[in-house]
Amino acid sequence: MARQLLTMMVNGESVTVAVEPSAMLLDVLRHELHLTGAKESCGKGDCGTCAVLLDGKAINSCITPAMKAMNREVLTIEGLSRSGQLHPIQEAFVAHGAVQCGFCTPGMVLAAKALLDENPAPTELEVRVALSGNLCRCTGYVKIIEAVLSAAAKLRR
């Protein structure tokens, strides 16, 4: 089948790429746009390492057809920092030691951003629920949850 043109906003910039109709968004981001922050792990939407924001909502890009992003806004971890400055969520992850191997971190940070954009003052339980689709094998989640709550407090100031 012929490739189709996909136009979307990625990290604030309009991009148009030719994609296979069956392409997943993760593949387009990684292989066509060379944005490798979102990782492929399970390939089934179970682990969250491929999470990106689509119109502000966290989605698993490994199971999202690329064409669903047509004329929509995609935010990857590469687009979160601005002018060399880490986003407060990223700063909190570093400050709280919520980063170990780093494989899950981009998805965790973006899931946290989606939560805090919608709910600037989440409870610990709300953070746990919001991050429940993101698996981490290293940290035990305690430091991640502390980081998200800390970032929420900083962003409210």
Backbone bond lengths (Angstrom), bond angles and torsions (degrees), N, CA, C in turn:
res aa  C-N    CA-C-N  psi(-1)  N-CA   C-N-CA  omega(-1)  CA-C   N-CA-C  phi
1 M - - - 1.445 - - 1.535 109.01 -
2 A 1.293 117.95 145.69 1.469 123.39 -176.75 1.523 111.48 -69.81
3 R 1.314 114.96 146.06 1.466 120.65 176.22 1.524 108.96 -65.53
4 Q 1.319 115.25 150.98 1.459 121.85 179.61 1.518 109.21 -117.03
5 L 1.327 115.95 150.92 1.455 119.43 177.02 1.524 109.56 -83.88
6 L 1.320 114.44 130.22 1.459 122.33 177.82 1.518 107.64 -117.20
7 T 1.323 116.04 121.73 1.458 121.81 176.33 1.519 107.87 -114.29
8 M 1.336 115.46 129.09 1.461 121.04 -179.42 1.521 108.47 -154.02
9 M 1.314 115.65 162.65 1.462 121.65 172.93 1.521 106.45 -91.98
10 V 1.314 117.67 121.69 1.465 121.59 177.71 1.525 107.81 -121.18
11 N 1.303 115.16 116.91 1.468 121.57 179.84 1.525 111.64 53.27
12 G 1.328 114.77 39.93 1.458 121.09 175.64 1.516 116.02 86.55
13 E 1.328 117.48 0.22 1.461 120.44 -179.88 1.523 110.35 -119.57
14 S 1.314 116.39 138.03 1.459 120.54 176.42 1.523 109.07 -74.81
15 V 1.325 115.24 130.03 1.467 120.41 177.73 1.529 108.52 -130.99
16 T 1.310 114.91 147.87 1.458 121.59 173.64 1.519 107.02 -130.26
17 V 1.325 115.10 126.60 1.460 120.63 179.40 1.523 109.11 -134.52
18 A 1.319 115.34 150.72 1.457 120.88 174.49 1.523 107.41 -89.56
19 V 1.338 116.49 124.84 1.466 120.90 -176.35 1.523 110.43 -129.92
20 E 1.314 114.60 154.41 1.457 119.85 171.09 1.522 107.59 -67.54
21 P 1.329 118.87 142.47 1.465 120.55 -179.07 1.533 113.32 -57.52
22 S 1.327 116.70 -27.22 1.465 120.48 -178.54 1.535 113.36 -92.38
23 A 1.328 118.08 2.66 1.461 121.48 -176.60 1.520 111.69 -64.94
24 M 1.314 114.51 141.20 1.458 120.93 174.17 1.530 108.34 -89.46
25 L 1.320 116.05 152.14 1.459 121.17 -178.08 1.528 111.04 -57.94
26 L 1.319 118.47 -40.46 1.462 120.95 179.34 1.520 111.41 -56.64
27 D 1.319 116.93 -44.32 1.462 120.62 -179.33 1.526 111.56 -63.54
28 V 1.310 116.69 -40.21 1.466 120.20 178.69 1.523 110.23 -65.55
29 L 1.333 116.72 -45.22 1.458 119.88 179.93 1.527 111.09 -61.00
30 R 1.315 116.80 -47.21 1.462 120.98 -175.39 1.530 113.29 -75.76
31 H 1.319 117.16 -45.97 1.458 120.43 -170.07 1.527 114.57 -95.30
32 E 1.309 117.59 -29.38 1.468 120.54 179.63 1.529 111.33 -94.99
33 L 1.338 116.27 -40.22 1.464 120.00 -176.14 1.525 112.81 -102.74
34 H 1.327 117.43 -5.96 1.468 123.56 176.99 1.521 113.23 59.28
35 L 1.327 115.72 33.91 1.462 122.85 174.04 1.530 106.38 -99.58
36 T 1.305 116.03 100.67 1.463 120.44 -169.49 1.528 114.20 -102.03
37 G 1.321 117.67 10.15 1.466 119.95 178.55 1.513 112.47 -64.14
38 A 1.308 117.52 -41.88 1.467 121.07 175.38 1.522 106.95 -73.98
39 K 1.312 115.64 129.84 1.467 120.78 -175.54 1.518 111.07 -107.18
40 E 1.331 115.22 156.03 1.461 119.16 171.17 1.516 107.54 -104.42
41 S 1.313 115.25 127.15 1.453 120.14 178.49 1.522 109.66 -127.59
42 C 1.322 116.72 -71.11 1.470 119.25 -175.27 1.525 112.72 -86.14
43 G 1.329 117.52 -29.43 1.455 121.12 -178.11 1.518 113.52 70.10
44 K 1.325 116.57 10.36 1.471 121.43 -177.24 1.529 113.23 -125.68
45 G 1.312 117.41 2.64 1.459 120.12 -179.23 1.512 113.70 78.23
46 D 1.331 117.24 20.39 1.460 120.57 -176.86 1.523 114.81 -97.64
47 C 1.341 117.96 -20.40 1.463 118.60 -168.77 1.526 115.41 -110.64
48 G 1.320 118.96 -21.65 1.453 121.87 177.60 1.516 116.38 82.38
49 T 1.332 118.85 1.64 1.465 118.58 -179.98 1.524 111.72 -68.63
50 C 1.314 116.77 -17.45 1.465 121.49 -179.13 1.536 112.44 -98.59
51 A 1.333 116.81 9.50 1.467 120.11 -173.93 1.524 112.32 -62.23
52 V 1.311 114.44 135.56 1.456 123.94 170.95 1.524 105.93 -137.37
53 L 1.313 116.37 170.40 1.459 119.38 175.80 1.522 108.78 -101.15
54 L 1.318 115.68 129.99 1.458 122.71 175.45 1.517 105.98 -116.50
55 D 1.325 115.61 111.49 1.466 121.71 -173.78 1.527 110.68 51.57
56 G 1.338 115.97 39.86 1.454 121.93 174.99 1.516 116.50 85.90
57 K 1.302 117.55 -4.43 1.465 121.46 -179.41 1.527 109.45 -105.97
58 A 1.325 116.28 136.19 1.467 120.12 178.32 1.528 109.33 -71.10
59 I 1.322 115.09 129.23 1.469 121.26 178.15 1.523 108.93 -134.48
60 N 1.303 115.27 156.39 1.461 120.83 174.90 1.525 107.63 -89.44
61 S 1.322 115.64 107.61 1.461 120.29 -173.75 1.523 113.12 -71.68
62 C 1.340 117.67 -14.44 1.474 119.26 179.99 1.525 112.00 -73.96
63 I 1.317 116.87 -18.91 1.472 120.26 179.99 1.523 112.37 -118.26
64 T 1.316 116.46 8.56 1.464 121.30 -179.82 1.521 109.18 -100.76
65 P 1.327 117.95 116.10 1.466 119.06 176.76 1.527 110.21 -56.35
66 A 1.300 116.16 133.98 1.460 121.22 -177.35 1.524 111.74 -55.16
67 M 1.317 116.88 -38.18 1.468 120.09 -177.02 1.530 112.65 -64.22
68 K 1.331 117.80 -16.86 1.474 120.32 175.22 1.522 111.53 -68.14
69 A 1.332 116.82 -15.59 1.457 120.78 179.06 1.527 112.25 -89.33
70 M 1.324 117.22 1.65 1.470 121.03 -179.26 1.518 110.25 -53.77
71 N 1.339 115.16 124.70 1.463 123.10 177.30 1.523 113.14 58.78
72 R 1.328 116.28 28.39 1.461 120.84 179.13 1.527 108.93 -122.06
73 E 1.324 115.77 172.52 1.453 121.07 -177.47 1.519 110.91 -104.43
74 V 1.324 115.34 125.89 1.460 122.78 178.29 1.526 107.92 -113.54
75 L 1.328 115.73 131.32 1.457 120.87 174.41 1.519 107.85 -119.09
76 T 1.331 115.22 123.65 1.461 121.12 175.21 1.520 107.85 -107.41
77 I 1.308 116.43 170.88 1.467 120.13 179.81 1.521 111.19 -58.70
78 E 1.331 117.41 -30.49 1.468 120.57 179.44 1.526 112.22 -64.53
79 G 1.321 117.50 -24.54 1.457 120.96 -178.27 1.511 114.46 -95.13
80 L 1.323 117.53 1.40 1.466 119.91 -175.47 1.519 112.39 -79.07
81 S 1.311 117.93 -41.91 1.463 119.49 178.64 1.530 108.42 -78.84
82 R 1.313 115.52 153.44 1.465 120.58 -178.52 1.525 109.65 -129.32
83 S 1.307 116.44 131.89 1.467 122.86 176.59 1.522 111.80 51.27
84 G 1.332 116.41 39.77 1.455 120.67 177.91 1.513 115.11 80.22
85 Q 1.329 117.46 0.57 1.462 121.72 -179.80 1.522 109.41 -99.82
86 L 1.316 116.00 127.90 1.456 119.55 175.91 1.521 110.37 -64.76
87 H 1.307 115.71 148.55 1.457 122.10 173.35 1.531 107.17 -69.13
88 P 1.329 119.03 150.58 1.469 120.55 179.03 1.533 114.13 -53.90
89 I 1.309 118.32 -30.99 1.476 119.62 177.12 1.525 109.14 -67.91
90 Q 1.315 117.01 -43.20 1.465 120.22 177.90 1.534 110.37 -62.99
91 E 1.322 116.60 -43.15 1.463 120.71 177.95 1.527 110.68 -58.75
92 A 1.329 116.44 -42.62 1.464 120.63 -178.84 1.530 111.02 -66.14
93 F 1.313 117.58 -38.23 1.469 120.26 177.54 1.532 110.19 -61.04
94 V 1.319 116.94 -41.55 1.460 120.52 178.66 1.526 109.69 -67.88
95 A 1.320 117.32 -49.71 1.466 121.86 -175.93 1.532 112.61 -61.00
96 H 1.316 116.94 -33.16 1.469 120.83 -176.88 1.527 113.28 -96.35
97 G 1.318 117.33 5.11 1.452 119.94 179.67 1.518 112.51 64.90
98 A 1.331 116.32 34.12 1.467 121.39 -177.61 1.521 111.83 -86.65
99 V 1.319 116.08 8.54 1.459 121.46 179.89 1.520 107.68 -118.65
100 Q 1.319 116.35 122.29 1.462 118.49 173.41 1.514 108.52 -118.28
101 C 1.317 118.68 -88.00 1.471 117.91 179.66 1.526 110.47 -74.77
102 G 1.329 118.19 -25.75 1.452 122.65 176.30 1.514 115.75 87.49
103 F 1.318 118.11 -6.92 1.458 120.28 -176.06 1.522 111.95 -63.10
104 C 1.319 117.41 -42.61 1.466 120.86 -178.01 1.519 112.89 -86.00
105 T 1.326 117.00 -13.84 1.460 121.45 -169.34 1.527 114.64 -56.30
106 P 1.336 120.54 -47.46 1.469 117.92 -179.69 1.537 112.90 -57.09
107 G 1.319 116.87 -44.29 1.463 120.05 178.58 1.511 112.38 -65.10
108 M 1.327 116.95 -40.49 1.474 121.42 177.98 1.526 110.63 -61.84
109 V 1.326 116.11 -46.81 1.468 120.80 -178.06 1.529 110.26 -62.05
110 L 1.320 117.13 -42.99 1.469 119.40 -179.03 1.523 111.68 -71.35
111 A 1.331 118.13 -35.87 1.470 119.87 174.88 1.527 109.69 -63.77
112 A 1.332 116.20 -38.84 1.467 120.08 177.24 1.524 110.68 -64.94
113 K 1.326 117.01 -41.01 1.467 119.81 178.65 1.524 111.15 -61.68
114 A 1.322 116.20 -44.32 1.474 119.18 178.88 1.530 109.92 -59.32
115 L 1.324 116.49 -42.52 1.465 120.01 178.57 1.522 111.01 -62.57
116 L 1.323 117.31 -51.41 1.465 120.72 -174.74 1.519 112.77 -68.73
117 D 1.320 117.34 -27.59 1.468 119.49 174.48 1.524 110.58 -67.25
118 E 1.311 116.35 -33.31 1.467 121.57 -178.83 1.528 111.84 -89.30
119 N 1.323 116.54 -35.11 1.461 122.12 -175.49 1.523 108.44 -137.53
120 P 1.331 118.39 93.20 1.458 120.56 -174.73 1.530 115.06 -70.30
121 A 1.321 117.33 -11.14 1.469 120.19 -178.83 1.528 110.35 -132.50
122 P 1.343 117.17 63.38 1.463 119.00 -177.23 1.528 112.17 -74.74
123 T 1.315 114.88 153.91 1.455 120.41 171.32 1.529 108.08 -81.68
124 E 1.316 116.28 169.49 1.464 119.51 177.07 1.523 110.05 -59.69
125 L 1.318 117.03 -40.72 1.465 120.26 179.31 1.525 111.04 -62.54
126 E 1.323 117.38 -41.73 1.469 120.59 179.05 1.527 111.06 -64.08
127 V 1.327 117.36 -36.26 1.463 120.31 176.13 1.527 109.30 -65.11
128 R 1.324 116.05 -46.21 1.469 120.11 179.98 1.535 111.00 -58.12
129 V 1.313 116.68 -44.02 1.467 120.82 -179.95 1.522 110.35 -65.36
130 A 1.330 116.76 -44.36 1.471 120.62 -178.47 1.527 112.04 -63.16
131 L 1.322 116.78 -31.23 1.464 120.80 -178.28 1.530 112.58 -96.45
132 S 1.310 116.94 4.08 1.476 120.16 -174.38 1.531 113.29 -64.83
133 G 1.316 118.26 -18.80 1.461 120.99 177.28 1.517 113.31 -89.66
134 N 1.333 116.36 4.61 1.463 121.76 -179.24 1.519 108.99 -116.89
135 L 1.315 115.62 117.56 1.453 120.46 -178.64 1.523 111.50 -94.66
136 C 1.341 115.03 139.95 1.454 122.24 176.55 1.515 107.70 -131.96
137 R 1.302 116.23 127.75 1.458 120.56 -179.19 1.521 112.19 -95.60
138 C 1.323 118.77 -8.21 1.466 120.54 -171.57 1.524 114.95 -106.73
139 T 1.310 118.31 -43.74 1.465 119.78 -164.16 1.523 115.61 -90.62
140 G 1.301 119.21 -20.34 1.456 119.48 -174.10 1.521 112.73 76.37
141 Y 1.314 118.32 5.39 1.464 126.23 172.99 1.525 115.31 73.77
142 V 1.330 119.69 -22.42 1.464 120.95 -175.07 1.523 110.73 -56.43
143 K 1.321 116.91 -49.93 1.470 120.39 -178.09 1.522 111.55 -68.49
144 I 1.318 116.89 -31.58 1.464 120.41 177.58 1.525 109.69 -65.71
145 I 1.305 116.63 -46.04 1.466 120.66 179.96 1.525 110.18 -64.11
146 E 1.332 116.94 -42.85 1.466 120.20 176.44 1.529 110.32 -58.98
147 A 1.323 117.16 -42.36 1.462 121.10 -179.55 1.525 111.61 -62.88
148 V 1.327 117.04 -43.14 1.464 120.27 -179.20 1.527 110.36 -65.67
149 L 1.323 117.06 -42.73 1.470 120.16 178.81 1.522 110.93 -65.08
150 S 1.324 117.05 -38.41 1.458 121.36 177.10 1.524 111.46 -64.97
151 A 1.326 116.08 -44.66 1.465 120.63 177.87 1.526 110.84 -61.88
152 A 1.317 116.34 -39.20 1.473 120.25 179.21 1.528 109.41 -60.73
153 A 1.321 116.86 -44.99 1.469 120.64 179.85 1.525 110.36 -62.84
154 K 1.323 116.97 -43.63 1.468 120.82 179.94 1.518 111.74 -64.10
155 L 1.335 116.95 -41.76 1.469 120.82 -178.99 1.528 112.27 -68.91
156 R 1.317 117.22 -24.98 1.476 120.55 179.09 1.511 112.02 -76.83
157 R 1.335 118.30 -19.04 1.472 121.54 -178.02 1.498 112.27 -70.37
